[in-house]
Amino acid sequence: AFSGPGLMVAVGYMDPGNWATDIEAGSRFGYGLLFVVLFSSLSAIVLQCLCARLGIVAGKDLAQLCNQSYSRPVRIFLWLMAEVSIIACDIAEVLGCALAFTLLFNIPLLLGVALTIFDTAIVLGLKGRNFRTLEAIILGLVVTIGACFLVEIVLIKPFWPDVFAGFLPSRSIALDPAALPLIVGIIGATVMPHNLYLHSSIVQTRVVGKSADAKQAALRLATMDTVVSLLLAMLVNAAILMLAAGAFHAHGNVVTEIQDAYRLLDPVVGTTLGGLLFALALMAAGQSSTFTGTIAGQVILEGFLDLKIPCWQRRIITRGLALVPAFIGVWIFGEAGVGRMLVLTQIVLSLQLPFAVYPLIRFASSRVLMGGLKASLALQAAAWAIFLCILAGNIWLLVDVVF
């Protein structure tokens, strides 16, 4: 009965932005950046467990608590930062779905971008459905993504000793200036700011008793749901990077564009099945992230501004704001610029992260708000360490760009 919210959050960790960073990381550095995927996924588990704890114990989501606890200028700023993350994520979904349309049906990329507006019809079709129905649809899309990459990995046959070695931190790669944007991008693509607001809200769709024992039992179940779902997301992200390392890096190819990865897969794998599965998984990733992005947008809008609007209106606003930069980028740079735009959206997400993580840790650690069920000292220490790592990575990247 408690499974579902973790899965809804996990699909955000498999969106097209993840694909762009993982493909370029794997093709440039082989399996060397798998340790970043591992670190990002473990960080996401810690932070999303804090979100579940906040929603269950406090009975309010992160946006609502920010609205209650901060002055008007601060909460307006935090709301704007959250909206920027929603739009950046939706740009990645627009580009990913447009590429999938192009690869599957051989249509121009600009037409593919235009077709993404029709996912609003899907959201309208789901109007009035219960939350479990939406979770079932998301599960179907996630299974599609996972199954496609499982077959891809079997076809590629990666060298497993190198794969396992890639999960160990490499100082030489971590300090490589060329790896820094990808490291920050992977972190931003994995630990998404709007997912923190989303999870603290949707976990409340589960019935929880008001007693401390009932909340403690709910926390255990929600934690299991979160850990299992995000480990699945980690396996998918690792599989994308492994696919790029085995198919491209091993053959001396550096791939920065998703469509190039699609075209290069067939000769490496030796069958057209590889490219077809790749495109189908990309479509499923874009659509699943679209659903959760819409819900996250509503949570943020209602929590920060006490403003309720229909789901389809939120979808149109978000998609409209995402379509403009996507159209401009594709118009100016063509297909060659899609990979750069996708990586850039994930860097933007990473830059927004501290503005969501800081209040999350403070609220989840508050005895006044959480009582005896506040985050343990160990969990607080882990969360603050993650916060400092993200902040340091962002500052390092900004200094590197400026100077």
C-alpha positions as CSV (number, residue, x, y, z in Angstrom):
1,A,0.0,0.0,0.0
2,F,2.9,2.4,0.6
3,S,4.8,1.6,-2.6
4,G,4.4,4.3,-5.3
5,P,5.6,7.7,-4.1
6,G,9.2,6.6,-4.4
7,L,8.6,5.4,-7.9
8,M,7.0,8.7,-8.9
9,V,10.1,10.5,-7.7
10,A,12.5,7.9,-9.3
11,V,11.3,8.6,-12.8
12,G,12.8,12.1,-12.5
13,Y,16.2,10.5,-12.2
14,M,15.8,8.8,-15.6
15,D,14.8,11.8,-17.7
16,P,16.5,12.8,-21.0
17,G,18.8,15.2,-19.1
18,N,20.3,12.2,-17.3
19,W,20.8,10.5,-20.7
20,A,22.8,13.4,-22.1
21,T,25.2,13.7,-19.1
22,D,25.6,9.9,-18.8
23,I,26.2,9.4,-22.5
24,E,28.8,12.1,-22.8
25,A,30.4,10.9,-19.5
26,G,30.6,7.3,-20.7
27,S,31.9,8.1,-24.1
28,R,34.6,10.5,-22.8
29,F,35.8,8.7,-19.7
30,G,34.6,5.2,-20.1
31,Y,33.4,3.7,-16.8
32,G,35.4,6.3,-14.8
33,L,32.5,8.4,-13.7
34,L,30.3,5.6,-12.4
35,F,31.4,6.7,-8.9
36,V,29.6,10.0,-9.5
37,V,26.4,8.2,-10.5
38,L,26.8,6.1,-7.3
39,F,27.4,9.2,-5.1
40,S,24.5,11.1,-6.7
41,S,22.1,8.2,-6.2
42,L,23.1,7.7,-2.6
43,S,22.8,11.4,-2.0
44,A,19.3,11.3,-3.6
45,I,18.3,8.5,-1.3
46,V,19.3,10.4,1.8
47,L,17.6,13.6,0.7
48,Q,14.4,11.9,-0.5
49,C,14.2,9.9,2.8
50,L,14.3,13.3,4.6
51,C,11.4,14.5,2.3
52,A,9.3,11.4,3.1
53,R,10.0,12.0,6.8
54,L,9.0,15.6,6.6
55,G,5.7,14.9,4.8
56,I,4.7,12.0,7.1
57,V,5.6,13.6,10.4
58,A,4.9,17.3,9.8
59,G,1.9,16.6,7.6
60,K,3.0,19.4,5.2
61,D,5.2,19.5,2.2
62,L,8.5,21.4,1.8
63,A,6.9,24.3,-0.2
64,Q,4.2,24.9,2.5
65,L,6.7,24.9,5.3
66,C,8.9,27.4,3.4
67,N,5.8,29.6,2.9
68,Q,5.1,29.5,6.6
69,S,8.6,29.9,7.9
70,Y,10.3,32.5,5.8
71,S,9.7,36.2,5.1
72,R,7.9,37.1,1.8
73,P,11.1,38.1,-0.1
74,V,12.8,34.9,0.8
75,R,9.9,32.6,0.0
76,I,9.4,34.5,-3.4
77,F,13.0,33.9,-4.2
78,L,12.8,30.2,-3.2
79,W,9.6,29.8,-5.3
80,L,11.3,31.4,-8.4
81,M,14.3,29.1,-8.0
82,A,12.0,26.1,-7.8
83,E,10.1,27.3,-10.9
84,V,13.5,27.6,-12.8
85,S,14.3,24.0,-11.9
86,I,10.8,22.9,-13.2
87,I,11.3,24.8,-16.5
88,A,14.9,23.5,-16.9
89,C,13.7,19.9,-16.4
90,D,10.8,20.4,-18.8
91,I,13.2,21.8,-21.5
92,A,15.1,18.5,-21.2
93,E,11.8,16.5,-21.5
94,V,10.8,18.5,-24.6
95,L,14.2,17.9,-26.3
96,G,14.2,14.2,-25.3
97,C,10.7,13.5,-26.6
98,A,11.4,15.6,-29.8
99,L,14.5,13.5,-30.4
100,A,12.5,10.3,-29.8
101,F,9.9,11.4,-32.4
102,T,12.7,12.3,-34.8
103,L,14.5,8.9,-34.4
104,L,11.4,6.8,-34.5
105,F,9.5,8.5,-37.3
106,N,12.2,10.3,-39.2
107,I,10.6,13.8,-38.9
108,P,12.4,17.2,-38.5
109,L,13.5,18.0,-35.0
110,L,11.6,21.3,-34.9
111,L,8.4,19.4,-35.8
112,G,9.2,16.9,-33.0
113,V,9.5,19.9,-30.5
114,A,6.1,21.1,-31.7
115,L,4.5,17.7,-31.2
116,T,5.5,17.7,-27.5
117,I,2.7,20.2,-26.8
118,F,0.2,17.3,-27.3
119,D,1.3,15.6,-24.1
120,T,-1.1,18.1,-22.5
121,A,-3.9,15.9,-24.0
122,I,-2.5,13.0,-22.1
123,V,-2.6,15.0,-18.8
124,L,-6.2,16.0,-19.6
125,G,-7.1,12.3,-20.3
126,L,-5.9,11.4,-16.8
127,K,-8.0,14.1,-15.2
128,G,-10.1,12.6,-12.5
129,R,-8.1,9.4,-12.3
130,N,-7.0,8.3,-8.9
131,F,-3.3,8.6,-7.8
132,R,-2.8,4.8,-7.9
133,T,-3.7,4.7,-11.6
134,L,-1.1,7.3,-12.4
135,E,1.5,5.4,-10.4
136,A,0.6,2.2,-12.4
137,I,1.2,4.1,-15.7
138,I,4.5,5.4,-14.4
139,L,5.5,1.9,-13.4
140,G,4.7,0.7,-16.9
141,L,7.0,3.4,-18.4
142,V,9.8,2.6,-15.9
143,V,9.6,-1.1,-16.7
144,T,9.8,-0.2,-20.4
145,I,13.0,1.9,-19.8
146,G,14.6,-0.8,-17.6
147,A,13.8,-3.6,-20.1
148,C,15.2,-1.7,-23.0
149,F,18.5,-1.1,-21.3
150,L,18.7,-4.6,-20.0
151,V,18.6,-5.9,-23.5
152,E,21.1,-3.1,-24.6
153,I,23.6,-4.2,-21.9
154,V,23.3,-7.8,-22.9
155,L,24.0,-6.9,-26.6
156,I,27.0,-4.6,-25.7
157,K,28.7,-7.1,-23.3
158,P,30.6,-4.6,-21.1
159,F,33.9,-5.7,-19.5
160,W,32.7,-6.2,-15.9
161,P,36.0,-5.7,-14.0
162,D,36.2,-2.2,-15.5
163,V,32.6,-1.6,-14.6
164,F,33.2,-2.4,-11.0
165,A,36.4,-0.4,-10.9
166,G,34.4,2.6,-12.2
167,F,32.4,2.7,-9.0
168,L,35.6,3.5,-7.0
169,P,36.5,7.3,-6.9
170,S,39.2,8.3,-9.3
171,R,41.2,11.4,-8.2
172,S,42.7,11.9,-11.7
173,I,39.2,12.0,-13.3
174,A,37.6,14.0,-10.5
175,L,40.3,16.7,-11.0
176,D,40.1,16.7,-14.8
177,P,38.7,20.1,-15.9
178,A,36.9,18.4,-18.8
179,A,35.0,16.2,-16.3
180,L,33.9,19.0,-14.0
181,P,30.8,20.1,-16.0
182,L,29.8,16.5,-16.4
183,I,30.2,15.8,-12.7
184,V,28.0,18.8,-11.8
185,G,25.6,17.9,-14.5
186,I,25.2,14.3,-13.3
187,I,24.6,15.5,-9.8
188,G,22.0,18.0,-11.0
189,A,20.4,15.4,-13.2
190,T,20.1,12.9,-10.4
191,V,19.3,15.0,-7.3
192,M,16.5,17.2,-8.8
193,P,15.3,20.2,-6.7
194,H,11.6,19.9,-7.6
195,N,11.6,16.2,-6.6
196,L,12.3,17.3,-3.0
197,Y,9.1,19.3,-3.0
198,L,7.2,16.6,-4.9
199,H,8.1,13.7,-2.6
200,S,7.3,15.6,0.6
201,S,3.8,16.1,-0.8
202,I,2.8,12.9,-2.5
203,V,3.9,10.7,0.4
204,Q,0.9,12.2,2.2
205,T,-1.4,10.3,-0.2
206,R,-0.8,7.3,2.0
207,V,-3.1,7.0,5.0
208,V,-1.1,7.5,8.2
209,G,-2.4,7.3,11.8
210,K,-1.7,10.3,14.1
211,S,0.1,8.4,16.8
212,A,3.9,8.3,17.0
213,D,3.9,4.5,16.5
214,A,1.8,4.8,13.4
215,K,4.0,7.5,11.9
216,Q,7.1,5.4,12.8
217,A,5.7,2.4,11.0
218,A,4.8,4.7,8.0
219,L,8.4,6.0,8.0
220,R,9.8,2.5,7.7
221,L,7.6,1.6,4.8
222,A,8.2,4.9,3.0
223,T,11.9,4.5,3.5
224,M,11.8,1.1,1.9
225,D,9.8,2.4,-1.0
226,T,12.3,5.3,-1.5
227,V,15.4,3.2,-1.3
228,V,14.2,0.4,-3.6
229,S,12.9,2.9,-6.2
230,L,16.0,5.0,-6.3
231,L,18.3,2.0,-6.5
232,L,16.3,1.0,-9.6
233,A,16.9,4.6,-10.9
234,M,20.6,4.3,-10.1
235,L,20.8,1.0,-12.1
236,V,19.2,2.7,-15.1
237,N,21.6,5.6,-15.0
238,A,24.6,3.3,-14.6
239,A,23.3,1.3,-17.5
240,I,23.2,4.4,-19.7
241,L,26.7,5.3,-18.8
242,M,27.9,1.7,-19.2
243,L,26.2,1.6,-22.6
244,A,28.1,4.7,-23.8
245,A,31.4,3.4,-22.3
246,G,31.1,-0.1,-23.9
247,A,29.7,1.1,-27.3
248,F,31.5,4.3,-27.9
249,H,34.5,4.9,-25.6
250,A,35.8,1.4,-26.2
251,H,35.8,2.2,-30.0
252,G,37.4,5.7,-29.6
253,N,34.2,7.6,-30.2
254,V,33.3,10.7,-28.1
255,V,29.5,11.2,-28.3
256,T,27.9,14.4,-27.1
257,E,24.5,14.1,-28.8
258,I,21.8,11.6,-28.1
259,Q,20.9,11.2,-31.8
260,D,24.5,10.3,-32.6
261,A,24.4,7.7,-29.9
262,Y,21.3,6.2,-31.6
263,R,23.0,6.2,-35.0
264,L,26.3,4.7,-33.8
265,L,24.6,1.9,-31.8
266,D,23.5,-0.2,-34.7
267,P,26.9,-0.9,-36.2
268,V,28.4,-1.6,-32.8
269,V,25.6,-3.9,-31.6
270,G,25.3,-5.5,-35.1
271,T,21.5,-5.2,-35.2
272,T,18.9,-2.5,-35.7
273,L,17.3,-3.6,-32.4
274,G,19.8,-1.6,-30.4
275,G,18.8,1.8,-31.9
276,L,15.1,1.0,-31.8
277,L,15.2,0.1,-28.1
278,F,17.2,3.2,-27.4
279,A,14.6,5.4,-29.0
280,L,11.7,3.7,-27.3
281,A,13.3,4.0,-23.9
282,L,14.0,7.7,-24.6
283,M,10.3,8.3,-25.4
284,A,9.2,6.5,-22.2
285,A,11.7,8.5,-20.1
286,G,10.5,11.8,-21.5
287,Q,6.8,11.0,-21.0
288,S,7.2,9.6,-17.4
289,S,9.1,12.7,-16.3
290,T,6.5,14.9,-17.9
291,F,3.8,13.5,-15.5
292,T,5.8,14.0,-12.4
293,G,7.0,17.4,-13.5
294,T,3.4,18.6,-13.8
295,I,2.5,17.3,-10.3
296,A,5.7,18.9,-8.8
297,G,4.7,22.2,-10.5
298,Q,1.3,22.2,-8.8
299,V,2.8,21.3,-5.4
300,I,5.3,24.2,-5.7
301,L,2.6,26.7,-6.9
302,E,0.1,25.8,-4.2
303,G,2.7,25.5,-1.4
304,F,4.5,28.8,-2.0
305,L,1.6,31.0,-3.3
306,D,-1.5,29.3,-1.9
307,L,-2.7,29.3,-5.5
308,K,-4.7,26.4,-6.9
309,I,-5.1,25.9,-10.6
310,P,-6.2,22.9,-12.7
311,C,-3.5,20.4,-13.6
312,W,-3.9,21.0,-17.4
313,Q,-3.4,24.8,-16.9
314,R,-0.2,24.1,-15.0
315,R,0.9,21.8,-17.8
316,I,0.3,24.4,-20.5
317,I,2.2,27.1,-18.5
318,T,5.2,24.9,-17.9
319,R,5.3,23.4,-21.4
320,G,4.8,26.9,-22.9
321,L,7.8,28.3,-21.0
322,A,9.9,25.3,-22.0
323,L,9.0,25.3,-25.6
324,V,10.3,28.8,-26.3
325,P,14.0,28.2,-25.3
326,A,13.8,24.7,-26.9
327,F,12.6,26.1,-30.2
328,I,15.2,28.9,-30.2
329,G,18.0,26.5,-29.3
330,V,17.0,24.0,-32.0
331,W,16.5,26.8,-34.5
332,I,19.9,28.3,-33.9
333,F,22.0,25.2,-33.3
334,G,20.0,22.4,-35.0
335,E,20.5,18.8,-33.9
336,A,24.2,19.5,-33.1
337,G,23.2,21.7,-30.1
338,V,20.7,19.4,-28.4
339,G,23.3,17.6,-26.3
340,R,24.8,20.9,-25.1
341,M,21.4,22.2,-24.2
342,L,20.5,19.1,-22.3
343,V,23.7,19.1,-20.2
344,L,23.2,22.8,-19.6
345,T,19.7,22.2,-18.2
346,Q,21.2,19.7,-15.7
347,I,23.8,22.2,-14.6
348,V,21.0,24.7,-14.0
349,L,19.3,22.0,-11.8
350,S,22.5,21.5,-9.8
351,L,22.8,25.3,-9.2
352,Q,19.2,25.4,-7.8
353,L,19.8,22.4,-5.5
354,P,21.2,24.3,-2.4
355,F,18.0,26.5,-2.3
356,A,15.9,23.4,-1.7
357,V,18.3,21.2,0.2
358,Y,19.1,23.8,3.0
359,P,15.5,24.3,4.1
360,L,14.8,20.6,3.8
361,I,17.5,19.7,6.2
362,R,16.6,22.5,8.7
363,F,12.9,21.5,8.8
364,A,13.6,17.7,9.0
365,S,16.1,18.3,11.9
366,S,13.8,20.6,13.9
367,R,12.5,19.1,17.2
368,V,9.8,21.8,17.4
369,L,8.4,20.7,14.0
370,M,9.2,17.0,14.0
371,G,9.2,16.1,17.7
372,G,10.9,12.8,18.6
373,L,10.7,11.7,14.9
374,K,13.2,14.4,13.7
375,A,16.1,13.2,11.6
376,S,18.8,11.3,13.5
377,L,22.2,13.0,14.0
378,A,23.7,10.5,11.6
379,L,21.1,11.4,8.9
380,Q,21.6,15.1,9.6
381,A,25.4,14.7,9.3
382,A,25.1,12.9,6.0
383,A,22.6,15.4,4.6
384,W,24.8,18.4,5.5
385,A,27.9,16.7,4.0
386,I,25.9,16.2,0.8
387,F,24.8,19.9,0.9
388,L,28.4,21.0,1.2
389,C,29.6,18.8,-1.6
390,I,26.9,20.1,-3.9
391,L,27.7,23.7,-3.0
392,A,31.4,23.2,-3.4
393,G,30.9,21.6,-6.9
394,N,28.7,24.5,-8.0
395,I,31.1,27.1,-6.8
396,W,34.0,25.3,-8.4
397,L,32.2,25.2,-11.7
398,L,31.2,28.9,-11.6
399,V,34.8,29.9,-10.7
400,D,36.0,27.7,-13.6
401,V,33.6,29.3,-16.1
402,V,34.3,32.9,-14.9
403,F,38.1,32.6,-14.7
